[in-house]
Amino acid sequence: MNAQTTLNPASVLSADPDWWRGAVIYQIYPRSYQDSNGDGIGDLPGITSRLDHIASLGVDAIWISPFFTSPMKDYGYDVSDYRDVDPMFGTLKDFDALVAKAHGLGLRVMIDLVLSHSSDQHAWFKESRQSRDNPKADWYVWADPKEDGNPPNNWLSIFGGSAWQWDARREQYYLHNFLVSQPDLNFHCPDVQDALLDVTRFWLERGVDGFRLDTINFYIHDKELRSNPPLPKEERNDTIAPSVNPYNHQRHLYDKNQPENLAFLARFRALLDEYPAKTAVGEVGDGQRGLEILGEYTAGSTGVHMCYAFEFLCNVKLSAPYLAEVFTKFDSVASEGWACWAFSNHDVQRHVSRWSLSDAALRLHATMIMCLRGSVCIYQGEELGLPEAEIAFEDLQDPYGIQFWPEFKGRDGCRTPMVWAQDNTYGGFSEARPWLPVSLEHGALAVAEQEANPEALLHHYRRVIALRRAHPALANGDHDGVKATGTAVSFTRTGGGEAIFCAFNLSDTAQEVVIPAGAWVQLGADLGTVDVPQTGGTVKLGPWQACLAQRT
């Protein structure tokens, strides 16, 4: 027997400590992936039953949004027990089975850790709010009122209103950057950091390969509780909060983004480094300094491995000038860091709808993201080209959407159930009425329908992921800067002994680009790329067409 076949799949996966660099990660929203027990809610056994589909895409890892015990006020991002699975999702035994099957298929498993805040139903908070002198009294961010009874400062919740909630028992306010039921943990307390690192170790011991760290730049607040200054109107944007949210009216100098966070991240990284080939990707939510913070948190070996900001998850149209601008800034402020790019996730409108993409445009965007320098996240259903689902107000579940309806419709439209088959009332997701309605528009895009059509987008995603994995220059090589020429962007990726020129026309009109001098051969003909002159020169890109050329 070949020696390689006798190895445990998990040990094979741990062989490359840098697997994350250039990896393609598939995000799963567990409530909406697959229901296995007929209650209308997705669960861990359901995910396990669909891992073969994910493995067939050729991705490196899965990221599972929170499945911990929770009152579900924010659908799992309000954790009441970090060390257990909520019964609606299954059991710890189900999680272990999921990890085992994923590893057997060559998939690494990353899970969401929500460390900045817990649920108000967590035992830690229940004890903390009992008095000002109990053992966990300082585990959350408590503050006395001003003399007039108002909150200690002007900090705002990203979900609307003040970030402070009065607690009658302690006669103090507690901080909540999100829902009132999501009190912020006090990272200035060493015991809190220790407890959260113990939670991290618990999941590492269960075999997870990494973590997605929710709201990573919200961990630590200003100890002096200074008020944020106003943000001039001309500097405001809706990158991380809708434009109707007054959260955008402040420059968030003191409620997040504190320098002390780097010390905690160093502790977190040191823990991960005790285990082979583990990784972490942080979510950086900041409308002004996202890329700078990304650079600070991922540079060197004492921060997290990678982060994502919201440059490609916001409403700004992904034009050639904008893409070039983002990468020029990234190369300036985060050149030593590592990004994890995404076009869609569980918090934003699906990019098919957000950018009004045609089928040709959607295919080009899929090809392009697989050629960008950095790692990549794709969100469940993205491989099918699912548009944002329309959700009636009476069907809304998301408290964020309910708060700002109708100007902001919330996040339910991107969280509707995955569609596996068209000839099923609930898209093959469940035999019962799902927690969110299945979009009728999604049925024709179901997995079964696309599997039967060789020209479907699903197969295009498999091809572009395979292209990325086949070429080290695309997976983790350098680039020479992203340049905009009219409606096209271009750059050259180098690494692993190869150089690949990439150009993408982000428009409905033809655009000429210049290939550097040299000897070139076309890549990606099955992706619809343009034929290239063998010695460089000018090529004409049709609408939404790519040029991929490898130096020979």
N, C-alpha and C positions, 0 to 999 in steps of 0.2 A: 504494500500500500504506500502511496506517495506520502512523505512525511507531512506535507502541507495539509492533507485531508484529515490528519489526526488532531489538528489543533482545534481548540475551543474557539468558535467564532468570535467571542468577546475578546480573547487574547489576540486574535488576528487584528481586530479593530483597534486595539490599544497599541499596535506596533508603531504607528506614525504619530508622534506628538503634535505635529503641525498639520493634521488633517483638516482642521478648521479653516486654514488659510486658503481661500478660494472655494470653500465648500458650498454646495447647494443644499439649503435647509428647507424642508417642507413643513409649514405651520398647520397645525390641526387645532380647530376650535371644538373641544370634545362634545359640547352640548349638541352640535350640529353635524357631526361626521357620520355616525351610524348608531342607530338604536338597536340593541340586541335583545331587550326584554319587553318591548311593546308598551313602554310608558310614554313614548313621544319625545324622549330626551336621549341624546347620544351618550355613550358610555365607553369605558375602557375595553370591555370585551368586543364592542362594536368596532373600535379602532383596530384591535388585534385582527379581527376578521377581514379588514381591508388593507392590511399592510402589504399584501402582494401587489396591489395596485400602485402603492407608493414606491415600492422597490422597483417596479417596472419602469418608472420614470427615470431611474438612474441617479436619484439624489443621494446625498451622503448621510443625511440625518433627518430626523423629525423633531419638531418643537411642539410640545403639547401645552396649550394654555391651561390655566389652573384647574385642578380636579380635587383640590383639598377640601376638607370639611368646611362648610360655609353656609351662612344664612341666605346667600345668593342675592343680596341687595345690589351688588355690582357683578353678579354672575361669576363668582369665584375669585374675583380680585379683592374680596373681603374675606380673609382667611380666619377661621375660628380654631383650627387645629392644623398646624403645619406638618404634622407627622402621620396624617391619616388621609384616606380617600373618602370623599363624601359618598354616602350610600347610593345616591342617584347615579354615580359613576362606577360603582363597584366596590372592590376591596383591595387591600394591599396585595393579596394573592393574585388578583386580576392584573395589578400593575406589574408584578414580577413576571407573570406569564407574557405580558405585552413586551417587556424588555427582552425576555428570552427569545421570543419569536423575531423581534426586530433584529437582534444581534445575529440570529441564524440567517436572516436575509441580507446581512451586511449593512444594516441601517443602525446608526448611532441614535441614542435617545436623549433629547434635551427637554427639560421641563421648566416651566415658568416659576420663578421665585418672586414673591411679592413681599419685599422686605421693608419698604418705606413705611408701611402702615399695616394694621391688622383690622379685623372686624371688632366692633364694640362688644361682640359676644365671645371674644377670646378670653380665656381664663386670666391671662395677664392683665387685660384692661379691666375686667371685673374686679380684680384685686386692687389695681392701681387707683380706681375711682372711689374706693371705700374710705380713704383718709389721706392726709398729707404725710403720714409717717409710717405707713406699712412698708413691708420689704420691697414692693414694686411701685412705690409712690412716684418715683422719678423715671419709670420705664416709658412713660408717654410725655408729651410736651404740654405741661401745665403752666398757666400764668395767671397772676392776679389781674383783676380788672383795673382800668384807670379809675381815678377818684370819682368820675361821674358814672361809673358802672359799665362803660363801653369796653370793647375788647382792647387788649394791650397794644395793638397796632392795626395797620390798614390791610394786612394780608388778605387775599381773596382765594376762595376755593375755585379750582378749575371747573367744578360742576355748578358754579353760580353762588353768589352771596359771599358773606364773610367766611374766612377759613377758621373762625373760632366759634366754639359751641359752649354755652354756659352749662356747668354741672352744679346742681344745687347742693349735693352732699359735700363736695370740697369747697364750694363757693369760689370756684376758679373756672377759667376757660381752658378747654383743650383744643389743640390744633388738629385740623383735618384738611389736608390739601385737596381732598376729593369729597366723597359723601360725608355727611354728618356721622354716619355709622362706620366710618373708616378712620379712626384716630391714628395720628402719626406717632410712630415709635421714636423714642428719644435716643439717637445715636451718640449723644454726648455722654450717655451712661455706659460705662464699660460692660456691665452685666448684660445689657441689651445686645451689644455686639457679640459677646460670647454666646448668648442664647441663639442668635441667628446663625452664627457659624456652626453651632451644634446641629441646627436644623439642616444646614447644608451638608454636613458630614453624614447625617442620617441617610440622605438620598444618594450620596456618593457610595455609601456602603451597600445600597440596594442596586448599584450597577448603572446609574445614569452616567451619561457621557458628557453632560454639560448643562448649562442653565441659560435661560433668557431672563435677564434681570429687569423687572418692571420699574419704570420711573427711577432710573439709577441716579439721576442728578437731584432727586428730591430727598435723599436720605438724611441730609444734615441741614439744620437751620442755623441762622445766626443766633449765637448765645445771648446777645444783647437785645434781641427782638426789635431791631430797628425797622421802622416803616420803609416800604419801598417807595422810591420816587416815581413821579408820573412819567409815562413814556410819551414823547411827542407824537401827535397824530400821524405825521408823515413817516414815522418809523414802525408803526403798528402793522401787523399782518395776521392772517388766520392760519399760520402754519400748524399750531398745536391746539388751538381753540377756535371755535367759529367766530366770525366777525361780530356777531351780536353779543358776545360774552365780554363783560367789562374786565375780565382777567387780562385781556390784551392791552388795557390802558395803563398798566404798570411796567416799570423796568424791574425785573425780578432779581434784585441784587441780594436780598437777605432771606427770602423764604426757601431758597434752594441754591444749588451751584456753589456751595461753600468749599473752600480749599481743604478743610479737614476731611472731606470725603476721600481724598487720595490716600490718606492713612488707612481708612477702613478697607478700601479696595486692595491695598497692599496686603492686608491680613487675609482678605478673601482669596486673593491670587495665591498666597503662600499655602493656604489650605488645599486649593485645587492642585497645586504642584506636588502635593504628597501622593497623588494618585496619577497613574499613567494616562496621558492623552486626554485630559479633561479640558473643557473650554467654557467660556461665558461670553454672551453678547448682551450689551446693555442698551436699554432704550433711553435716549437723550431727548427730553422734551423741553425745548427752549426756542422761542421764536426769533431770538437775535444772535445767540452765541452757540447754536447747536454744533456746528462743525468744529469750533474751537474747543468745546468741551469734549467732543469725540476724540480730538487729538490728544488732549490732556489725559483722558482716561485710558487710552490704548497705547500710548508711547511706552517703549521699554518693556520690562518684564515684571513690573510691580503693579500694573493695572489690570483691567480685564483685557481679553484678547481682541475683542472687536466691539463696536457700537454702531447703532444706526441713529441718525437724526431724521428729520422729517422733510428734507428737501425734495424727495420724490414721492412723498406720501401726502402732499398738500395739494391745494387747488391750482397751483401755478402750472400752466401748460408746459409740457416737456418739449420745448423748442430747442433748436440747435444752439442759439446764443445762451439760453438758460443753462443747458447741460454743460456747455463750456465754462460758463461762469461758476457753476458749482464746483467743478473739478479744479479750476484755477484757484479758487479759494481753498479748497481742500488741500491742494498741493502746497499752499502757502502756510496754512495754520495747522495742518494735521499730517504733514509729509511722513512723519515717523509712526503714524497710527495706522489703524486698519478699519475700514468701513464694512458694514454688511448692508447692501442695498436691497430695497424692496419697493415695489410699486403699489402693493395692496397688503392689508392685514385686517385684523378684527376690529380696528378702531376707526377706519376711514372708508369712505365710499370706494367701491371697487373701481380700479383705474380704467376699465373698459368704459364705464359710464362717466367717470370724473373727467376724462379727456376726450369723450365722444369718439372712441376709436373704431374705425372700420376693421374688417377682418384682416386686410393687408397691413394696416397700421399695428394691429395687435400682434401679428406675427413678427413684424420688424422689432417692436419693443421687446418681445421675448428673446429674439436673437441678440439684440443689443445688450440687455442686462447680463447675458451670459458672457459677454466680451469685456465688460467693464472691470477695472481693477478693484478688487475687494471680494468679499463673499456675497452670497445671494440668498434671500429668503423668498419663497413663493408661497402664496396663501391658498389653502384648500379651495378648489374650484377655479383657480386661476388658470390651471392647465386646460380647463374646458372653455375658457373665455366667458365665464358667467358675468352678466351685467348686475348692477345693483338692483335688488328687488324692491318693488314698491310695497310699503307696509302702511296699511290704514292706521289712523291714530288709535282706534279701539284695539288693535292688535299689538301696539307697541309694548315692549318689555323694558327697554333701556331707559333708566331714569334720566340720563343726560338728554335724550331726545324729548322725553316728556317735559322736561324743564324748559327747553328752548324751542319747542314746536310753535309754528310750522317753519320758521326761518331756518332752523336746524332740525333735521329729522332724526338725528341720533345715529346709532351704530347698528341697529337691527337689520338694515337693508343688506349689509355684508355678512350677516351672521345666520342667514336662513339655511335650512338643511341642505347638505350635499345631495346632488341628484345622481343616482346610480342607474336608473332605468326610466324610460319614458312611459311604459305601459303599467304604471302603478300610481295610485291616487297620491301617494306621498313620495314619489320619486325613488322608491327602493330604500328610503331612509328608515322608515318605520311602518308598522302595521296599524299604528294608532295616530290620532291627530297630533302633529308635532307641536312643540312649544312655540315655534314661529311657523307661519304658513309657508308651504313650499310654493315658490314662484312658478306659475304656469309657463312663463317665458323660458324657464330653465329646462323644461322637459326635453325639448328637442336637442339640448346640448349635453344630455346625460352621458355618463361614461359608456354605457352599453351602445348607445347610438354612435359615439365617436370611435369606439373600438372597431366597429364594423365598416368605418369609412376611412380608407388609407389617406385621404386628403384632409382629414379633420385636424383641428388645432392640437388635440392631445398628442398626435404623432409628431407634430412640429416641435412641441416641447421636448419630447424624448430625443429628437434629433439634435436640438441645440444644446441640451444638457450633455449628450454624448460627445458633441464637438468640444465642449469646454473640458470635459474629462480627458479627452484624447490629446489635448495640447497644453503642456505645462505653462506656456507663455500666456494662455488665456486664463488658466486657473489661478496662478499666483505670480505671474511675471510682473515686470515693471511696465510703465507706459511713458511715452515722451510728451505727455500733456494732451489734453482734449482740445482740439481746435474747431472752430465753427467757420464754415464757408457757405454763405447763404443759408440754405435750409438744411445743410448737411453737417455732421460732425465727423471728425476723423482722428485717429491716433494709431500708434504702433506699439504693440505689446511684445516684450522681449523676455525670454527666460527659458531655461531648460535647453539651451542650444538652438532655439528657434526664434524667428521674428515674424510677427503676423500683423499686417496692415488691416485696419478696420475702418470702414466708413458707412454711415447710415444717413439716408435721406428722410428727414422727419417732416415730409410734406406731400401734398398731392401733385406737385409740379416737379418736373425733371431738374436735376442739379448735377453739374460737373464737379469732379474732385480730382486732385492730382495725386497719383501714387508715386512715392519716392523712386528715384532711379535705382535699378538693381534687377536681379532675375527673380521673377515672381510666378507663382502658380495659384490658380483659383482654389479656394476652399468653399465648402458649403453649397455646392451646386444644387443639392437636394433641398436647400433652404430658399432657393430662388435668388441667390446672389448673382451679381453681374459677372460676365466673363472679363478677364483682366489681360492687358497687354503684358507680354512676357518680360519686357524690359522697363516697365514703369511708364509713366506718362498720364495723360488725361483719360478718365473714364466717365461715362454718362450714367448716372443713377436715375432709374425711373421712379415714379411715385412710390414711396415707402419701400425702397429697395436698398439692399446692403451690398457692400463690396468687402470680401474677405480674401486676402492674398497672403500666401506664405512665401517668404524668401527662400530660394533654393541655393 
